[in-house]
């Protein structure tokens, strides 16, 4: 019996798992020679992966507004609405028709991140001949392989094995005192396994209790009933490994105690209609822990957090309103937790270090089923969040009139995205990139390496103001303002000498097209500049006031 199988069986045989703050905790990735050695890492950037377990329905997450009729006809019992209080959120009215998308109404947080220039959406992500099995497809994403490959190691394991040679013997070290990778939860995924089967990660929930657990396990005796059994031998092996885990346990506790969270409010509950088991936000506390560790100075390179429940074959939505239900709660948890996490990182002063990316083993089919749900599909969107992403939409909306065996067609291979993240964000060495196999896939342009650049331009460039009509004018003139978001505008009138005559409008704009009527009957004839003051930008237009 392999030790991986033993550990799995042992967890089933024990009376009860060990829980820390409600989440089980295990240690898997240590060795007997965790001593100092220099690492090759040369930056403090980290990657946070958010796994949407179960296969997220991408079409109800990112709605193709340019094909809304086709979208609705394919899934009339679960389709979201373009009208009413619970209508889809128009992401960006300045996008081209082929990229015009709406967000699920519970994804306000993602809309805010996008408007801040901190989010990009990549449409149509999967791999060739997408497998429809949860377990197989999940392992393909973990191992970084193709549909017909079976790799013993995961892509992150291969990457970190090259960047941090001689793991685990030479770690912790002075240059890398922290775990190479962390997974929040009960076990370490295949993604972190190396070719020799020893993962490069540990799984935790609360570092302080993790430290106490390691102390207790390392100092406790083997139960006498197990001493002479095979399971006793394997348990002794685990206990010896955990005894030698003290350096990481102590370091994690130190970082946890040193770190803190900001005033950013992490959401706890979905307050609308959904089954009780979906109301609590399980993602927020995981991201909150990651933020605290980052604030404490942790050098860990890759974090993995998870949000489950996306296998929505039935009752994905409430029968009376498709904008409520299981999937709605999950998307609220995702969107609001990502927003709180990014706000926390900013307030903690570590926003420059972090890139966050979502992934799911597959999407759902465009056509809904008769149970108010959706079945296993293929391509789905990925969401990338961070201060240094190039905000926007990558690829056009999926073509709902050109499906492949009833599924959305692939536009981007997931390995293209990982190639981009490793090379352009984590600055992978050529050897480490080659070890993943991602170097064979063309990169996608979504990382902004000009780290001093501002997001102001992204917001400013999406505002537009039409010329005045009529012009010349006597008592009034009209402007059409195209706004990418709900915001305020102040409109000032200056004369030809640059002197402010009056503020003629100070109010709110809605996302999209806004028509503004300006009264000019009370000013004298002449040439005037009309200055539209938006957040972070100004636009100037000219108007001639004529004599009647």
VOFI-531654 format. One line per field, with one value per residue (C-alpha): x, y, z; residue in one letter. Coordinates in Angstrom, 2 decimals. Layout:
# residues N
xx c(X; ...)
yy c(Y; ...)
zz c(Z; ...)
aa c(a; ...)
# end
This chain:
# residues 548
xx c(0.00; 1.34; 1.61; -0.81; -3.36; -2.58; -3.16; -6.44; -7.57; -6.42; -8.58; -11.56; -10.69; -10.29; -13.24; -13.17; -10.89; -9.01; -10.57; -9.14; -11.81; -14.15; -11.75; -9.61; -5.86; -3.06; 0.66; 2.14; 5.23; 8.07; 11.23; 13.91; 16.47; 14.68; 17.83; 19.11; 19.92; 19.62; 16.69; 16.72; 13.65; 14.37; 11.04; 8.29; 5.34; 2.76; -0.08; -3.42; -5.54; -9.28; -10.70; -14.42; -15.02; -17.80; -17.73; -18.90; -21.67; -19.80; -22.81; -24.71; -21.52; -20.53; -23.62; -23.12; -25.34; -24.80; -26.46; -29.03; -31.86; -29.76; -28.67; -32.26; -33.55; -30.91; -31.74; -35.13; -35.62; -32.30; -31.52; -31.00; -33.02; -32.08; -34.86; -36.09; -34.38; -32.39; -31.16; -27.66; -25.00; -23.58; -19.85; -18.61; -20.73; -17.63; -16.76; -17.28; -20.48; -18.69; -17.31; -20.39; -21.08; -23.20; -22.38; -24.71; -26.56; -24.83; -21.36; -21.25; -17.82; -16.32; -17.88; -16.21; -12.85; -13.20; -14.07; -10.96; -8.89; -8.07; -9.85; -9.75; -11.98; -10.67; -13.42; -13.49; -10.79; -10.40; -8.20; -8.62; -11.08; -12.23; -12.98; -16.41; -15.41; -14.93; -12.01; -10.22; -10.64; -9.60; -6.44; -5.69; -5.81; -3.69; -1.03; -0.92; -1.36; -3.53; -6.67; -4.69; -1.79; -1.27; 1.47; 2.66; 3.58; 1.55; 2.52; 3.17; 5.23; 7.41; 7.77; 8.72; 11.00; 13.16; 12.98; 13.85; 16.26; 16.96; 13.62; 12.91; 16.43; 17.61; 14.52; 13.57; 16.53; 17.62; 16.36; 13.21; 12.12; 8.47; 6.59; 6.97; 3.21; 0.11; -3.30; -6.14; -8.05; -7.57; -5.06; -2.48; -3.66; -1.94; -1.01; 1.76; 3.22; 6.75; 8.04; 9.16; 5.70; 6.67; 4.57; 6.06; 3.14; 1.46; -2.23; -3.41; -6.26; -5.06; -1.24; -1.42; -3.44; -1.35; 1.71; 0.04; -1.06; 2.45; 3.82; 1.22; 1.66; 5.41; 5.48; 2.72; 3.25; 2.06; -1.13; -0.09; -2.81; -1.16; 2.50; 2.88; 0.53; 1.19; -0.89; 1.16; 4.36; 2.91; 1.52; 4.94; 6.38; 3.85; 4.57; 8.31; 7.75; 5.58; 8.19; 10.59; 8.05; 8.70; 10.67; 7.69; 5.16; 7.06; 7.60; 3.93; 2.84; 5.33; 4.03; 0.41; 1.01; 2.93; 0.31; -3.15; -6.06; -7.18; -10.61; -11.79; -15.07; -15.20; -18.74; -20.11; -23.62; -25.70; -28.81; -31.10; -32.98; -30.94; -30.86; -29.41; -26.25; -25.27; -25.80; -22.48; -19.45; -16.71; -14.26; -13.97; -12.21; -9.69; -8.74; -8.71; -6.14; -3.99; -4.10; -3.01; -0.10; 0.99; 0.80; 3.02; 5.65; 5.24; 7.33; 5.20; 4.84; 1.53; -1.67; -4.71; -8.16; -11.41; -15.09; -17.26; -20.88; -20.74; -22.00; -25.43; -27.29; -30.51; -31.93; -29.17; -31.74; -35.04; -37.94; -39.71; -36.66; -33.40; -31.43; -31.80; -30.66; -27.55; -25.49; -26.39; -25.13; -21.89; -21.24; -21.93; -19.44; -16.83; -17.30; -17.64; -14.73; -12.45; -13.36; -12.80; -9.50; -8.22; -9.29; -7.54; -4.33; -4.37; -4.93; -2.23; 0.26; 0.87; -1.34; 1.73; 2.69; -0.48; -2.18; -5.40; -6.90; -10.02; -10.34; -12.85; -12.47; -14.95; -17.93; -21.56; -23.47; -25.23; -28.53; -30.18; -31.89; -35.40; -34.34; -33.54; -29.89; -27.05; -24.92; -21.19; -19.71; -16.31; -15.06; -15.66; -14.31; -11.41; -11.24; -7.86; -7.65; -4.79; -3.32; -1.11; -3.47; -4.37; -8.10; -10.65; -12.05; -9.83; -11.48; -14.97; -18.13; -18.68; -20.61; -23.89; -24.75; -21.57; -21.34; -19.12; -21.17; -23.45; -20.59; -18.87; -15.75; -12.27; -10.67; -7.71; -5.89; -5.56; -1.82; -1.46; -2.70; -0.41; 2.52; 1.74; 1.42; 4.65; 6.81; 5.36; 4.24; 6.30; 9.31; 9.96; 13.40; 13.61; 14.34; 11.31; 9.04; 10.29; 9.62; 5.94; 5.63; 3.79; 6.54; 5.03; 1.85; 1.53; 1.12; -1.93; -1.40; -2.94; 0.01; 1.17; 4.89; 5.07; 4.43; 4.46; 1.59; -1.75; -5.22; -6.53; -6.20; -8.39; -11.26; -10.66; -10.38; -13.80; -15.71; -16.91; -18.90; -20.59; -20.39; -23.11; -26.43; -27.52; -24.39; -24.56; -27.39; -29.55; -31.31; -30.11; -27.88; -27.59; -24.69; -24.63; -22.25; -21.18; -20.18; -18.50; -19.85; -22.30; -20.54; -20.83; -20.11; -19.79; -20.22; -18.61; -18.92; -15.87; -15.74; -13.12; -10.82; -10.85; -13.02; -15.57; -19.05; -21.12; -21.55; -24.56; -24.85; -23.62; -25.20; -25.12; -24.60; -25.77; -23.64; -24.13; -25.75; -26.77; -28.34; -27.66; -29.58; -27.64; -29.44; -27.46; -30.22; -28.74; -25.30; -24.31; -23.42; -19.93; -17.66; -17.62; -15.80; -17.92; -15.78; -17.07; -15.39; -15.45; -13.54; -9.87; -10.47; -11.86; -13.34; -13.82; -16.27; -16.95; -20.32; -21.21; -24.01; -25.74; -27.88; -31.48)
yy c(0.00; 3.45; 6.00; 8.31; 5.50; 4.74; 8.32; 8.38; 5.14; 6.20; 9.32; 7.09; 4.74; 7.32; 8.14; 11.86; 14.22; 16.99; 20.39; 23.85; 26.53; 24.15; 23.11; 19.94; 20.33; 18.03; 18.29; 16.44; 18.07; 17.93; 15.88; 14.91; 17.47; 20.81; 22.91; 26.15; 26.52; 29.44; 29.57; 30.94; 33.15; 36.80; 38.54; 38.66; 38.16; 35.55; 33.80; 33.08; 30.47; 30.25; 26.88; 26.84; 23.18; 21.40; 23.13; 26.74; 27.83; 30.47; 31.65; 32.75; 34.27; 36.25; 36.75; 37.40; 40.46; 40.59; 37.16; 37.52; 35.97; 32.90; 32.69; 32.87; 30.34; 27.80; 28.05; 29.71; 28.20; 29.44; 32.50; 35.82; 38.90; 42.17; 44.04; 44.61; 45.00; 41.80; 42.39; 41.55; 44.17; 45.70; 45.33; 48.03; 49.98; 50.94; 47.37; 46.21; 44.36; 41.02; 41.56; 43.14; 41.16; 41.36; 40.08; 38.12; 40.68; 39.37; 40.12; 43.78; 43.27; 42.10; 45.07; 47.40; 45.68; 45.97; 49.66; 50.17; 48.59; 45.55; 42.72; 41.02; 38.24; 35.61; 33.93; 30.34; 28.68; 24.90; 22.29; 20.18; 17.28; 18.49; 15.61; 15.72; 13.85; 16.04; 14.01; 13.48; 17.05; 18.45; 16.33; 17.55; 21.15; 20.18; 18.33; 20.89; 18.24; 17.23; 15.13; 11.96; 12.42; 10.95; 12.83; 11.93; 15.52; 18.71; 21.85; 23.88; 21.02; 20.89; 24.67; 25.06; 22.01; 23.84; 27.25; 25.79; 22.90; 20.17; 20.46; 19.34; 18.68; 22.29; 24.02; 26.08; 28.31; 31.82; 33.07; 30.94; 30.33; 29.76; 26.92; 27.08; 26.75; 26.65; 25.10; 26.14; 23.01; 19.40; 17.99; 18.90; 18.61; 16.89; 20.35; 20.53; 17.03; 16.61; 13.82; 11.85; 12.13; 14.45; 17.66; 21.12; 22.41; 22.07; 22.49; 24.61; 26.70; 28.46; 28.67; 29.15; 26.00; 24.28; 25.00; 23.61; 20.51; 19.81; 20.15; 17.75; 15.20; 15.29; 14.74; 12.16; 8.42; 5.92; 4.18; 0.77; -1.01; 0.13; -0.44; -3.84; -3.25; -2.03; 1.04; 1.63; 1.63; 4.12; 6.28; 6.29; 7.52; 10.37; 11.30; 11.38; 13.62; 15.92; 16.03; 17.45; 20.02; 22.30; 24.86; 25.55; 25.35; 27.90; 30.15; 30.10; 30.91; 33.79; 35.19; 34.74; 36.57; 39.35; 39.86; 41.34; 42.29; 45.81; 47.34; 45.69; 43.91; 40.31; 39.11; 36.31; 35.61; 35.74; 37.62; 36.70; 33.54; 30.34; 27.03; 27.35; 25.39; 28.00; 31.08; 31.12; 32.43; 29.77; 31.61; 34.86; 33.43; 31.61; 34.78; 36.71; 34.27; 34.61; 38.41; 38.21; 35.93; 38.26; 41.20; 39.21; 38.97; 35.38; 34.49; 31.55; 31.69; 29.97; 29.76; 27.62; 28.33; 26.63; 27.33; 24.27; 23.65; 24.45; 21.05; 22.52; 19.76; 20.61; 23.64; 25.91; 28.70; 29.26; 28.30; 31.62; 33.81; 32.69; 35.45; 33.69; 30.29; 28.15; 29.61; 33.16; 32.65; 31.11; 33.97; 36.46; 34.64; 34.68; 38.27; 39.85; 37.87; 38.84; 42.50; 42.37; 40.55; 43.11; 45.97; 44.28; 43.84; 47.51; 48.75; 46.38; 47.72; 44.38; 44.80; 45.03; 41.46; 39.57; 38.19; 36.20; 33.83; 31.67; 28.30; 25.46; 21.95; 22.73; 24.92; 23.92; 23.24; 26.23; 24.34; 23.96; 20.77; 20.23; 20.40; 24.12; 23.23; 22.79; 19.77; 19.27; 21.33; 22.47; 26.05; 28.69; 32.12; 32.72; 35.85; 37.45; 40.10; 42.29; 45.76; 44.89; 43.13; 44.76; 45.23; 44.28; 41.29; 38.79; 36.96; 37.54; 36.14; 32.45; 31.93; 30.36; 29.62; 27.61; 25.03; 21.96; 18.88; 21.11; 22.80; 26.16; 26.12; 26.58; 29.96; 29.77; 26.75; 27.01; 26.39; 29.64; 31.47; 29.58; 30.25; 33.97; 33.89; 31.97; 33.93; 37.45; 37.52; 35.05; 35.54; 31.84; 30.75; 29.11; 25.78; 26.02; 27.06; 24.20; 21.76; 22.72; 22.26; 25.57; 27.13; 25.31; 27.42; 31.00; 33.57; 35.77; 39.50; 40.39; 41.24; 44.85; 44.77; 48.56; 48.34; 52.11; 52.65; 54.00; 52.60; 56.12; 55.90; 52.78; 54.65; 57.94; 56.49; 54.87; 58.15; 59.94; 63.12; 64.01; 67.42; 69.86; 69.76; 72.34; 74.41; 77.39; 77.44; 80.06; 78.80; 75.19; 72.54; 68.75; 66.41; 62.61; 61.13; 57.52; 56.37; 53.02; 53.02; 54.66; 57.83; 61.60; 64.38; 68.12; 70.38; 73.83; 76.64; 78.87; 81.96; 82.62; 84.19; 80.98; 82.44; 80.12; 81.46; 78.83; 75.16; 74.08; 70.43; 68.35; 64.93; 61.23; 59.30; 55.76; 53.15; 53.58; 56.40; 59.61; 62.66; 65.96; 69.15; 72.31; 75.60; 78.54; 81.15; 83.20; 83.75; 86.34; 85.61; 84.30; 81.25; 79.01; 75.91; 73.24; 71.15; 67.74; 66.74; 62.98; 61.06; 61.16; 62.84; 65.90; 66.33; 69.74; 70.72; 74.09; 75.83; 79.08; 81.07; 82.93; 86.04; 85.34)
zz c(0.00; -0.98; 1.81; -0.03; 0.03; 3.65; 4.69; 2.82; 4.44; 7.86; 7.66; 6.99; 9.83; 12.55; 14.78; 13.94; 12.00; 13.71; 13.07; 13.50; 13.51; 11.73; 8.95; 9.11; 8.97; 7.77; 7.23; 4.29; 2.89; 5.39; 5.56; 8.04; 6.86; 6.97; 7.39; 5.92; 2.21; -0.16; -2.57; -6.09; -5.72; -6.51; -5.95; -3.36; -5.73; -4.92; -6.71; -5.02; -6.81; -6.12; -7.13; -7.95; -7.30; -9.15; -12.53; -12.53; -14.92; -16.88; -18.88; -15.77; -14.37; -17.46; -19.65; -23.41; -23.88; -27.63; -27.89; -25.18; -27.25; -28.02; -24.39; -23.18; -25.72; -24.69; -20.98; -20.44; -16.97; -15.56; -17.70; -15.95; -16.87; -18.56; -16.76; -13.23; -9.89; -10.36; -13.91; -15.07; -14.39; -17.57; -17.07; -19.42; -21.89; -23.89; -24.88; -28.45; -29.24; -29.41; -25.91; -24.37; -21.21; -18.11; -14.65; -12.43; -10.25; -7.12; -8.52; -7.54; -6.01; -9.31; -11.09; -8.59; -9.06; -12.83; -12.60; -10.47; -13.24; -11.11; -12.94; -16.29; -17.63; -20.02; -22.03; -23.28; -21.17; -21.21; -22.93; -26.06; -25.66; -22.26; -19.89; -18.24; -15.07; -12.01; -10.72; -14.01; -15.23; -11.86; -11.99; -15.51; -14.30; -11.28; -13.24; -16.07; -18.71; -21.65; -21.69; -22.46; -20.04; -16.59; -14.77; -11.29; -10.46; -10.51; -12.41; -9.23; -7.80; -10.92; -10.98; -7.31; -7.44; -9.99; -8.34; -4.93; -5.62; -3.10; -1.39; 1.30; 2.56; 2.33; 3.70; 5.64; 4.79; 5.60; 2.25; 2.26; 5.86; 4.93; 3.22; -0.55; -0.97; 1.22; 0.68; 2.94; 3.85; 4.79; 2.29; -0.31; -3.90; -6.82; -8.11; -5.49; -5.95; -7.24; -9.44; -6.40; -4.84; -1.98; -2.18; -1.88; 0.17; 3.52; 4.30; 7.22; 8.50; 11.65; 12.02; 15.80; 16.34; 13.67; 15.78; 18.89; 17.01; 15.74; 19.26; 20.59; 17.80; 17.97; 21.72; 21.98; 22.09; 19.53; 20.74; 22.11; 20.12; 16.88; 17.73; 16.06; 13.14; 9.61; 10.31; 13.43; 11.38; 8.93; 11.73; 13.37; 10.05; 9.97; 13.59; 12.96; 9.94; 12.02; 14.79; 12.24; 11.12; 14.07; 12.03; 9.73; 12.56; 14.61; 11.62; 10.61; 14.14; 14.23; 10.93; 11.97; 15.26; 13.51; 10.81; 11.05; 8.86; 8.03; 8.47; 5.25; 5.95; 4.76; 3.99; 6.12; 4.82; 1.65; 2.72; -0.19; -1.14; -1.21; 0.68; 4.19; 3.41; 0.81; 2.97; 4.83; 2.94; 3.18; 0.90; 2.85; 5.95; 3.74; 1.89; 5.15; 6.52; 3.38; 3.71; 7.35; 6.51; 3.72; 6.11; 8.46; 5.72; 4.54; 1.48; 0.34; -3.45; -4.23; -2.17; -2.99; -1.55; -2.52; -2.90; -3.55; -4.52; -8.25; -9.46; -10.16; -12.03; -10.20; -8.39; -9.58; -9.42; -7.69; -9.95; -9.45; -10.16; -11.78; -10.05; -6.68; -5.44; -5.02; -7.82; -6.90; -3.35; -4.60; -7.00; -4.22; -1.99; -4.75; -5.86; -2.42; -0.96; -3.85; -3.34; 0.43; -0.08; -2.58; -0.31; 2.61; 0.62; -0.34; 3.21; 4.49; 1.94; 0.20; -2.88; -5.14; -4.29; -5.16; -8.25; -7.78; -10.37; -10.37; -12.07; -12.29; -13.67; -16.45; -17.25; -17.82; -21.02; -22.63; -22.69; -19.30; -18.14; -16.84; -13.18; -13.12; -13.51; -15.99; -16.84; -17.27; -20.10; -21.27; -21.71; -19.04; -18.08; -15.74; -13.58; -12.86; -10.12; -9.02; -9.05; -11.98; -14.37; -17.66; -17.08; -19.69; -21.56; -23.39; -26.30; -27.65; -26.14; -26.88; -30.12; -29.04; -32.68; -33.20; -30.43; -30.40; -29.57; -27.53; -25.67; -25.80; -27.93; -26.52; -27.17; -24.77; -23.38; -19.61; -19.94; -21.86; -18.78; -16.43; -18.78; -18.53; -14.75; -14.23; -16.66; -16.48; -12.84; -10.81; -13.13; -13.52; -14.60; -18.05; -16.37; -14.09; -16.95; -19.09; -16.25; -16.28; -20.04; -20.31; -22.41; -25.41; -25.14; -26.33; -23.58; -23.06; -22.52; -19.15; -16.86; -16.63; -15.90; -15.65; -11.93; -11.46; -13.90; -12.74; -13.24; -13.76; -17.52; -17.68; -16.06; -17.87; -21.35; -21.12; -20.64; -23.75; -24.32; -27.59; -29.20; -28.21; -30.07; -31.05; -31.41; -31.71; -29.18; -27.52; -24.37; -24.02; -25.57; -25.16; -24.53; -24.55; -21.97; -22.25; -18.76; -17.97; -14.41; -12.04; -10.96; -10.40; -12.86; -12.28; -15.34; -15.26; -17.82; -18.49; -20.71; -23.37; -20.74; -18.66; -15.91; -14.27; -15.03; -13.25; -12.37; -14.34; -13.29; -10.37; -10.18; -10.88; -14.10; -14.75; -16.49; -20.23; -22.16; -20.32; -21.99; -20.21; -21.05; -20.14; -19.62; -21.04; -21.35; -18.48; -20.00; -22.60; -26.21; -26.87; -26.95; -23.87; -22.68; -21.03; -18.64; -17.57; -14.30; -13.77; -11.18; -12.19; -15.56; -17.34; -20.81; -22.43; -25.17; -26.82; -27.15; -28.91; -27.26; -30.06; -30.11; -31.02)
aa c(x; x; x; x; x; x; x; x; x; x; x; x; x; x; x; x; x; x; x; x; x; x; x; x; x; x; x; x; x; x; x; x; x; x; x; x; x; x; x; x; x; x; x; x; x; x; x; x; x; x; x; x; x; x; x; x; x; x; x; x; x; x; x; x; x; x; x; x; x; x; x; x; x; x; x; x; x; x; x; x; x; x; x; x; x; x; x; x; x; x; x; x; x; x; x; x; x; x; x; x; x; x; x; x; x; x; x; x; x; x; x; x; x; x; x; x; x; x; x; x; x; x; x; x; x; x; x; x; x; x; x; x; x; x; x; x; x; x; x; x; x; x; x; x; x; x; x; x; x; x; x; x; x; x; x; x; x; x; x; x; x; x; x; x; x; x; x; x; x; x; x; x; x; x; x; x; x; x; x; x; x; x; x; x; x; x; x; x; x; x; x; x; x; x; x; x; x; x; x; x; x; x; x; x; x; x; x; x; x; x; x; x; x; x; x; x; x; x; x; x; x; x; x; x; x; x; x; x; x; x; x; x; x; x; x; x; x; x; x; x; x; x; x; x; x; x; x; x; x; x; x; x; x; x; x; x; x; x; x; x; x; x; x; x; x; x; x; x; x; x; x; x; x; x; x; x; x; x; x; x; x; x; x; x; x; x; x; x; x; x; x; x; x; x; x; x; x; x; x; x; x; x; x; x; x; x; x; x; x; x; x; x; x; x; x; x; x; x; x; x; x; x; x; x; x; x; x; x; x; x; x; x; x; x; x; x; x; x; x; x; x; x; x; x; x; x; x; x; x; x; x; x; x; x; x; x; x; x; x; x; x; x; x; x; x; x; x; x; x; x; x; x; x; x; x; x; x; x; x; x; x; x; x; x; x; x; x; x; x; x; x; x; x; x; x; x; x; x; x; x; x; x; x; x; x; x; x; x; x; x; x; x; x; x; x; x; x; x; x; x; x; x; x; x; x; x; x; x; x; x; x; x; x; x; x; x; x; x; x; x; x; x; x; x; x; x; x; x; x; x; x; x; x; x; x; x; x; x; x; x; x; x; x; x; x; x; x; x; x; x; x; x; x; x; x; x; x; x; x; x; x; x; x; x; x; x; x; x; x; x; x; x; x; x; x; x; x; x; x; x; x; x; x; x; x; x; x; x; x; x; x; x; x; x; x; x; x; x; x; x; x; x; x; x; x; x; x; x; x; x; x; x; x; x; x; x; x; x; x; x; x; x; x; x; x; x; x; x)
# end
